[in-house]
Amino acid sequence: MTAVTHEPLTPAEGLLEIFQALDTPEGFRAELIEGEIVVTPPPDGEHEKYISRIVRQVIKHARTEMDFSGNKGLKLRSGEACPKNHVVPDVTLAPLELDLFGSADSWMPCDGVAMVLEVTSTKPKADREAKPRCYARGGIPLYLLVDRETSSVTLFSDPEKDDYREHCTRPFGKPLALPAPFSFDLETADFL
């Protein structure tokens, strides 16, 4: 009998292994965000209404034809000793001509993604604090956050290292300018 030796896993590798082995209940979504496993229950109707209103506007008005994916797993760089972040935005948008989603694995890299969209749910702190860092670190040009608690929409842009250098917040009811490749004003009047 031959004994096989294995290198011990680092804490980050162990956490990633546990995360990848999770079997979440149907409709629940698991993410690995800055070294923490976050499990979110299925969204409510209001959450989905905001997503629908935004995606419809993007399809109608964006200067660049966009493809979108709901709940697409993204692998993003992480900081320090954490394993790669495994984040599932509510919506991921990319130029249609790139055809990013057609042959993508369950967890795809974020190269070519133009914007991610999150609508706050049961864990709004992650959407407001950890996810902007994750998306900026991944080099995603735009992060759109619909914050239901504050009744506002924030666009994070110009990523550098662990943060977005620019952000613009508008209350529900006021338009929000989306830069290229979208190049239109997002209307939020029906968010009220």
DOZA-754841 format. One record per residue: residue in three letters; x, y, z of N, C-alpha, C, CB in turn. Coordinates in steps of 0.1 Angstrom, whole numbers, plus 5000, padded with zeros to 4 digits. Last residue first. Glycine has a CB too. Example, Ala and Ser with C-alpha at 12.3 -4.5 7.8 and 13.67 -1.06 7.14 Angstrom:
! residues 2
SER512849785071513749895071512950005079514149945057/ALA513249435078512349555078513249675078511349555090/
END
This chain:
! residues 192
LEU459255484918458555534930457255454933458155684928/PHE460155394895460655324907459955374919462155354908/ASP459355554874458455444878459055354889458155364865/ALA461555734872460255784877459355664881459555864866/THR464055684862463755614875462355654880464755634885/GLU465855644832464655704839464355624851463455714829/LEU469055704822468255604829467055674836469055504838/ASP470055844793469655874807468655774812469056024808/PHE472855694775471455744776471155774791470455644770/SER475255544770475055674764473555714764475555684751/PHE476655284769475255294770474755424765474755284785/PRO479455264771478755234758477255244758479255104753/ALA479055604780479355504769479755374776480455554759/PRO477055654810478055684800478155574789479355714806/LEU473855744821474755624819475755664808473955494816/ALA472455964843473155954830474055834830473956084827/LEU469355934856470755914859471455884846470955794869/PRO466456124867467156044857468656034861467056104843/LYS464456084896465356164888466156074879466356244898/GLY463055884908462255984902463156084894461556074913/PHE465155824935464155764926463355884921463255664933/PRO468056034935466955974942465955914931466156084950/ARG471355944925470156024922468955954930469856024907/THR474855964926473655914932472456004929473755894948/CYS477855864913476755964912475555894917476656004897/HIS481355834917480055774919479055894919479955694932/GLU484755744909483555834907482255754911483455874892/ARG486555554915486855694918485755784916488055734909/TYR485955254932485655334920485855484924484055314916/ASP488555034944487455134946487155194932487855244956/ASP491054904944489954854952488754944953490354824966/LYS492155004914492454914925491254864932493354994935/GLU489655184900491055184902491355114915491655334903/PRO486955254877487555174887489055184888487255024885/ASP484755444868486255474869486955394879486455624871/SER481755444888482555434876483955464878481955534865/PHE478555374900479955374903480755364890480355254914/LEU475555514904476355464894477855484899476155534880/THR472655454924474055504924474855434912474755484937/VAL469455554933470255474923471655544923469555474909/SER467255524961468155594952468855494943469255674961/SER465955464986465255504974466055584965463955594978/THR467255345007467455495005466655554993468955525004/GLU466455085003466255145016466355305015467355095026/ARG467055014977465655024981465455094994465054894981/ASP469255114954469255094969467755124973470155194976/VAL470854984928469555034932469355004946468354964923/LEU473855044913473254994925471855064927474155024937/LEU476054964888474755034891474154964903473855034878/TYR479255004878478454924887477255014891479254884900/LEU481554984851480355044857479654944866479355094846/PRO483954834844483854974843482655044850483655014828/ILE485654604863484354624857484054774856483154554864/GLY487954534876488054614865486754634857489054564855/GLY487954394899487854314887487954394875486554244888/ARG487954604917489154514916489154434904489254424929/ALA485354684914486454774910487654694908486654884920/TYR483954454924483854494910484854584905482454554908/CYS484854464951485054344943485054384928484054234946/ARG483954724960485454684960485754574951485854654974/PRO481154684956481954794948483454764948481654934954/LYS480754474975480654454961481354564953479254434957/ALA481154585001482054484996481954474981481654355002/GLU479054805001480454815006481354714999480554805020/ARG476454764991476954894992478454904995476254965004/ASP476154484992475854554979476554694979474454564976/ALA476554435019477454375009477354454996477154225007/LYS474354575030475754615033476754565023476154575047/PRO471954435023472354555016473754605018471454675018/LYS470754165024472054205029472554325021473054075027/THR468254135012468354115026469754155032468053975029/SER468954374987467954274992468154265007468154134984/THR469354614961469554564974468454474978469554684984/VAL470354514929469254574937469354524951467854534930/GLU473054564907472554504919471454584924473754494930/LEU474654514876473554574883473254494895472354594874/VAL477654584858476854494866475754574873477754414876/MET478854644825478254694837477654584844477254804834/ALA480554514806480454664806479854724819479554704794/VAL482954264804481654304810481654454811481554244825/GLY485454204795484454244785483154284791484254124776/ASP486253984821486754054809485654074799487953974802/CYS485553834843484753954840485254034828484754044852/PRO485253474839486053594842485153714838487353594835/MET482453274852483353324841484153444846482453364829/TRP481052994863481853104868482753154858482553064882/SER479952824844479152874854479752994861478952764865/ASP481452934812481252844823480352904833482652794829/ALA480153064781480753084794480452964803480253214800/SER479253084755480052964758480752974772481152954748/GLY477453304757477153184750477953064754477253214736/PHE478353534770477653444778477353314771476253504781/LEU479753704752480453654764479653534770480553764774/ASP479653834726479053704729479653634741479153614716/LEU480454084716481453994723480953854726481854064736/GLU478154204706479254154696480254074703479854274690/LEU476854304729476354184722477454124713475154214714/PRO478654404757478254434743477954304736479454504736/ALA477054314788478254314779477754344765479054184780/LEU475954294821475754344808477054354800475054484808/THR474354114846475654144840475354184826476554014841/VAL472354144875472354144860473854184856471354254855/ASP472954064901471554044896471554044881470654154902/PRO476153894903475354014902473853984897475954114891/VAL477753694922476653674913475853804912475753554917/VAL481153614927480053704929479053684918480553854929/HIS483753514942482853454933481553524936482653294936/ASN487153614946485753644948484853574938485453794949/LYS489753384953489053474943487653494947489153404929/PRO490453394989490353324976489653424966489553194977/CYS492553635007491253575004491253494990490153685003/ALA494753765014494853625014493453555011495253575028/GLU494354064994495053995005495053835003494454025018/GLY491454064974492554124981493154034991492054254987/SER490753904942490453944956491654004962489953814964/ARG489153904909490353914918489953944932491454014913/LEU486253704903486953834904488153824913486053944909/LYS484053534884485253524892486053654891486053394887/LEU480453544884481753604880482853574889481553754878/GLY477453394873478653384882479853444876478953244886/LYS474553564867475753504861476953504870476153574847/ASN471953674871472553584880473753504874471553484886/GLY471153724837470653734851471353634860469153724852/SER472753894812472553764819472153794833473853674818/PHE472554054780472554054795472353914800471454144800/ASP473954254755473554124759473554124774474454014753/MET473454564737473854484748473254354750473554564761/GLU474554784713473654674715474154584726473354594702/THR475155104722475754984719474854874722477154964726/ARG473355284732473955314719474655184713474955424720/ALA470255184747471755184747472355204733472255054753/HIS467455174746468155304744469655294743467755384755/LYS466254914748465655014740466655124736464455064746/ILE467954774767467654714754467154824744466654604755/VAL467754954788469054934782468854874768469954834791/GLN465054934795465655064790466955044783465855164802/ARG464954674803464154714792464654844786462654734796/VAL466654684826467054604814466254644802466854444817/ILE465054844843466354884838466854814826467454864849/ARG462754694847462654834842463954884836462154934853/SER463754454858463054454845462954594839461654404848/ILE464854544882465654484872465054494859466054334876/TYR462554634895463554734892464554674881464454764905/LYS461154394898460554504890461654604886459454574898/GLU462654234915462654194901462054314892461754074899/HIS462054374939463454354935463454324920464054234942/GLU459254324940459754454938461254454933459654534952/GLY459154044945458654104932459154244930457154104932/ASP462153914960460753944960460454014947460354034972/PRO464553644954464153784955462653804955464753864943/PRO465653374975465053424963464453564964463953324958/PRO468353464999467153394995466553444981466053405005/THR471853424998470753514997469553434992471053624986/VAL474853385015473753305009472453405010473453175016/VAL478253425015476953495016475853425009477053645012/ILE481253365029480253305021478853375025480153145024/GLU484053575027482853545035481853475025482253665042/GLY486253675013486453575023485253535031487553625032/GLU484953854995485953895004486153805016485754035009/ILE482353644990482753784989483753824999481453874990/LEU480853414973482053424981482653564979483153314977/GLU477453334973478553404968479653404978478153554965/ALA474453154964475653164973476753244965476153024977/ARG471053184964472253214956473353224967472053344948/PHE468052994960468953064968470253084960469252984982/GLY466652824943466352964943467253054951464952984948/GLU466952544963466552594950466152744952465352514944/PRO469752564987468352524983467952594970467352564994/THR473052474978472052574983470752524979472352714978/ASP475652314985474452274978473352364984474152124980/LEU479152374982477852414988476752364979477752564990/ALA481652334971480852214975479452244980481652134985/GLN482652584969482352514957481552394959483652484949/PHE483152644996482152724989481752644976482852864985/ILE485152465003483852455009482852525001483952515024/GLU487152564986486752424984485352404991487752324990/LEU487552814997487052804983486552664980488252834973/LEU488552745022487252815021486652805007487452965024/GLY490952625014489952545021488552615020490352535036/GLU492252835003491952724994490852635001493252634992/ALA492553005026491853055014491352935005492653155006/PRO494152835043492752875047491952925035492752985058/THR495752595022495752715029494352745033496352835020/LEU495952245027495352355021495552485029493852325019/PRO499052055026497852105033497352225026498252145048/GLU499751825000500051955006498852005014500552064996/HIS499551485006498951605000499451725008497351595001/THR500851164998500851285007500251404999502351325011/VAL499850844999499950964991499951085000498750964980/ALA501350535005500650645010500850765001501250675025/THR500650224991501450344990500650454996501850364976/MET500849885000500050005000500950125000499050005012/
END
